[in-house]
């Protein structure tokens, strides 16, 4: 049995009001390994938020809590999520390293600009 990856996602905070985000999260939730992750729709008024974080900030960027307790967002959060899912584990490890993390972050910021058009 493999030891859990401490850099993998333990909690995923996502925007359930974003149709693109909702569809993508649904895809991830169907993957092997997703059962060990808590999925929190932060668009819901009753969502449990991480201590010291406000809803508006979490809605602006994809954020996860890693198994080691650290909160990360953007490309680093996607890498952490992918590290814990069977089909994307290797991709997560790759994106979690430079220069891929920097490139991933730039692509994520581009997506954020496009996302506003979909809302």
C-alpha distance (Angstrom), angle and dihedral (degrees) to the residues before:
residue distance angle dihedral
X1 . . .
X2 3.80 . .
X3 3.79 120.7 .
X4 3.84 111.6 -115.4
X5 3.80 113.4 -99.0
X6 3.83 106.8 -111.0
X7 3.82 89.6 -152.0
X8 3.83 92.8 55.4
X9 3.80 123.0 102.3
X10 3.80 119.5 -87.2
X11 3.83 96.5 171.6
X12 3.80 127.3 22.7
X13 3.82 118.7 -158.2
X14 3.79 110.4 -161.6
X15 3.81 140.0 169.9
X16 3.80 105.8 -110.7
X17 3.81 90.8 -174.4
X18 3.83 91.0 64.4
X19 3.84 109.0 87.0
X20 3.82 93.2 -154.7
X21 3.81 91.9 48.0
X22 3.80 92.7 46.2
X23 3.82 92.0 51.3
X24 3.80 92.6 47.7
X25 3.81 93.1 48.0
X26 3.82 89.3 50.3
X27 3.80 88.8 54.8
X28 3.83 92.1 50.1
X29 3.81 93.0 46.4
X30 3.81 89.8 59.0
X31 3.83 92.5 56.4
X32 3.80 127.3 100.1
X33 3.82 108.0 -92.3
X34 3.82 96.1 29.0
X35 3.81 93.1 106.3
X36 3.80 91.0 74.0
X37 3.80 92.8 56.9
X38 3.83 126.1 85.3
X39 3.82 110.2 -135.6
X40 3.81 113.8 -153.3
X41 3.80 121.3 -171.8
X42 3.80 100.7 -150.1
X43 3.80 92.3 -170.0
X44 3.81 87.1 74.7
X45 3.80 113.7 92.6
X46 3.83 91.8 -135.6
X47 3.84 95.4 50.6
X48 3.79 116.3 132.0
X49 3.80 105.9 -120.3
X50 3.80 126.1 -160.3
X51 3.79 113.1 -96.1
X52 3.79 113.3 -87.9
X53 3.81 95.0 15.1
X54 3.77 125.5 108.6
X55 3.78 125.5 -144.7
X56 3.82 95.2 -117.7
X57 3.82 92.6 56.6
X58 3.81 91.8 47.4
X59 3.80 91.7 48.9
X60 3.80 90.5 55.2
X61 3.83 95.8 58.7
X62 3.80 135.6 25.7
X63 3.82 105.3 -106.9
X64 3.78 134.6 -174.8
X65 3.79 137.3 178.8
X66 3.79 110.0 -128.7
X67 3.80 122.1 -140.1
X68 3.82 88.4 -104.1
X69 3.84 88.2 59.9
X70 3.81 97.9 -108.0
X71 3.83 118.7 134.2
X72 3.80 114.4 -136.9
X73 3.79 133.4 172.9
X74 3.79 142.1 -165.0
X75 3.80 119.4 14.9
X76 3.80 91.3 -8.9
X77 3.82 89.0 57.0
X78 3.80 92.1 50.4
X79 3.80 90.0 49.6
X80 3.81 89.8 51.6
X81 3.80 91.8 48.9
X82 3.80 92.6 47.7
X83 3.84 91.8 48.0
X84 3.81 89.7 63.0
X85 3.81 98.3 47.1
X86 3.80 119.2 81.8
X87 3.82 99.7 -134.6
X88 3.83 94.6 44.9
X89 3.82 101.7 34.7
X90 3.82 96.0 109.6
X91 3.81 92.1 44.7
X92 3.81 88.8 53.2
X93 3.78 92.3 52.4
X94 3.79 90.8 49.0
X95 3.82 95.3 47.7
X96 3.81 89.5 47.6
X97 3.81 89.9 67.7
X98 3.79 132.5 70.7
X99 2.97 133.7 -73.5
X100 3.81 88.3 24.6
X101 3.81 95.2 53.6
X102 3.81 91.3 55.8
X103 3.79 92.1 46.8
X104 3.81 90.5 46.2
X105 3.80 90.8 51.9
X106 3.81 91.7 51.6
X107 3.81 90.5 49.9
X108 3.81 90.5 47.3
X109 3.82 91.2 52.8
X110 3.80 89.3 51.3
X111 3.81 89.1 51.6
X112 3.82 89.8 51.8
X113 3.80 90.0 57.7
X114 3.81 91.1 49.2
X115 3.80 92.6 44.1
X116 3.78 92.3 68.1
X117 3.82 88.6 63.7
X118 3.83 90.3 56.7
X119 3.79 95.5 52.6
